Amino acid sequence: MTELAAMEFHPQPQAGEAKPWAFPAPERGTLDNGLTVLRCQRPGQQVVAVEVLLEAPLEAEPAGLDGVGTIMARAFSEGTDKHSAEEFAAELERCGATLDAHADHPGVRLSLEVPVSRLTKGLGLLADALRAPAFADSEIERLVTNRLDEIPHELANPSRRAAKELSKELFPATSRMSRPRQGTEETVESIDSAAVRAFYEKHVRPATATAVVVGDLTGIDLDELLGDTLGSWTGSSAEPRPVPPVTADDTGRVIIVDRPGAVQTQLLIGRIGPDRHDRVWAAQVLGTYCLGGTLTSRLDRVLREEKGYTYGVRAFGQVLRSAPDGTGAAMLAISGSFDTPNTGPALQDLWTVLRTLAEGGLTDAERDVAVQNLVGVAPLKYETAAAVASTLADQVEQHLPDDYQATLYRQLAATGTVEATAAAVSAFPVDRLVTVLVGDAAQIKEPVEALGIGEVTVVSAE
């Protein structure tokens, strides 16, 4: 037999010393047309991310035209004064770019991603879309038809149906937040190109907009490039729009959206709480994560691992609108789904978890795992330019300082178990929660009523 050569083992590589990390700080500037610009140099990021925020909030939509902001956002990529819709799409494809847009309560946001080698072309197309969108009758009609086709599918989706009902229950009928973000069938049917252009002309202008640019900008004269592209967009100035405070009724109650024969129940529990300008935000983020932020959280440990009621339950906070004067708010929610026969027992155990949290508090171990998950993985979370740009855009949208995210991570790391417990208990008081259940009312109404967590009302799923 041939003798095998001796194997030479090399020493195992050792981990290097950890480098300090902080969320990158942007540089601010303003173009001659009034457009605010935040730029962030990210070496090695050859795909540049650009976010443009427009001060066109949903509450500014005319009466009876809910959804016009969404149609306008989608129409930005459907042709300009230089290109038809098909030509515009082809030009984006030629430079390897993607352009997306959406409308939400704070305003409309456009997101461009483009290779740095094609940045000039990509910014030119973005500028054309903002400066002179075509809003052609045929394209608006198509977008309206597409939106109308989406609505029945959303109503058939239990989680979307639960969100719709929770908004309707929480907020007063006069509030735009009580109605679907993208409009209803009745309002979307009324939208035409004239309505879209009127909304655009009234609310879209560089003086009230912000552009965020993130990527490897080495060797690029960004000032000149922005001046030649987004700087060509013109418009009038505007006074700041008054923003009404967010109000909600979180009286403890249960709404069952009846789905006869449903084999599982979709759960959504919610109320409103402080936004990111409140001192309690960091502790609230940490406490909520301990409660239901991951597979190791307390809700999952009880309802999934111990009882087997669900594939997972999540607790989270989502900013609805943020303002330094205290008029903003965040949605604090718990979501999940259970098989129909166990809906009553699962809700009972969920309330037991909340009561136990108030009585015994979180443990130091739960707090330490949450901090490690939230703070320790941040460098991975922000590896891409798009992730950094999105977070910087969030900060602008929510009127936060440019160093907010970096400060938040330091606050999370310094938050103790007692603070996190108090914030989580305050976020989810057992007697001040609106509970929406999408399921078979005939099977779940009686056991839910027996829990005594609030008056139970049954509504039709239609």
Summary of the structure (lengths in Angstrom):
residues: 462
radius of gyration: 24.9
end to end distance: 79.4
largest distance: 89.7
contacts: 1525
relative contact order: 0.16
helix: 44%
strand: 19%
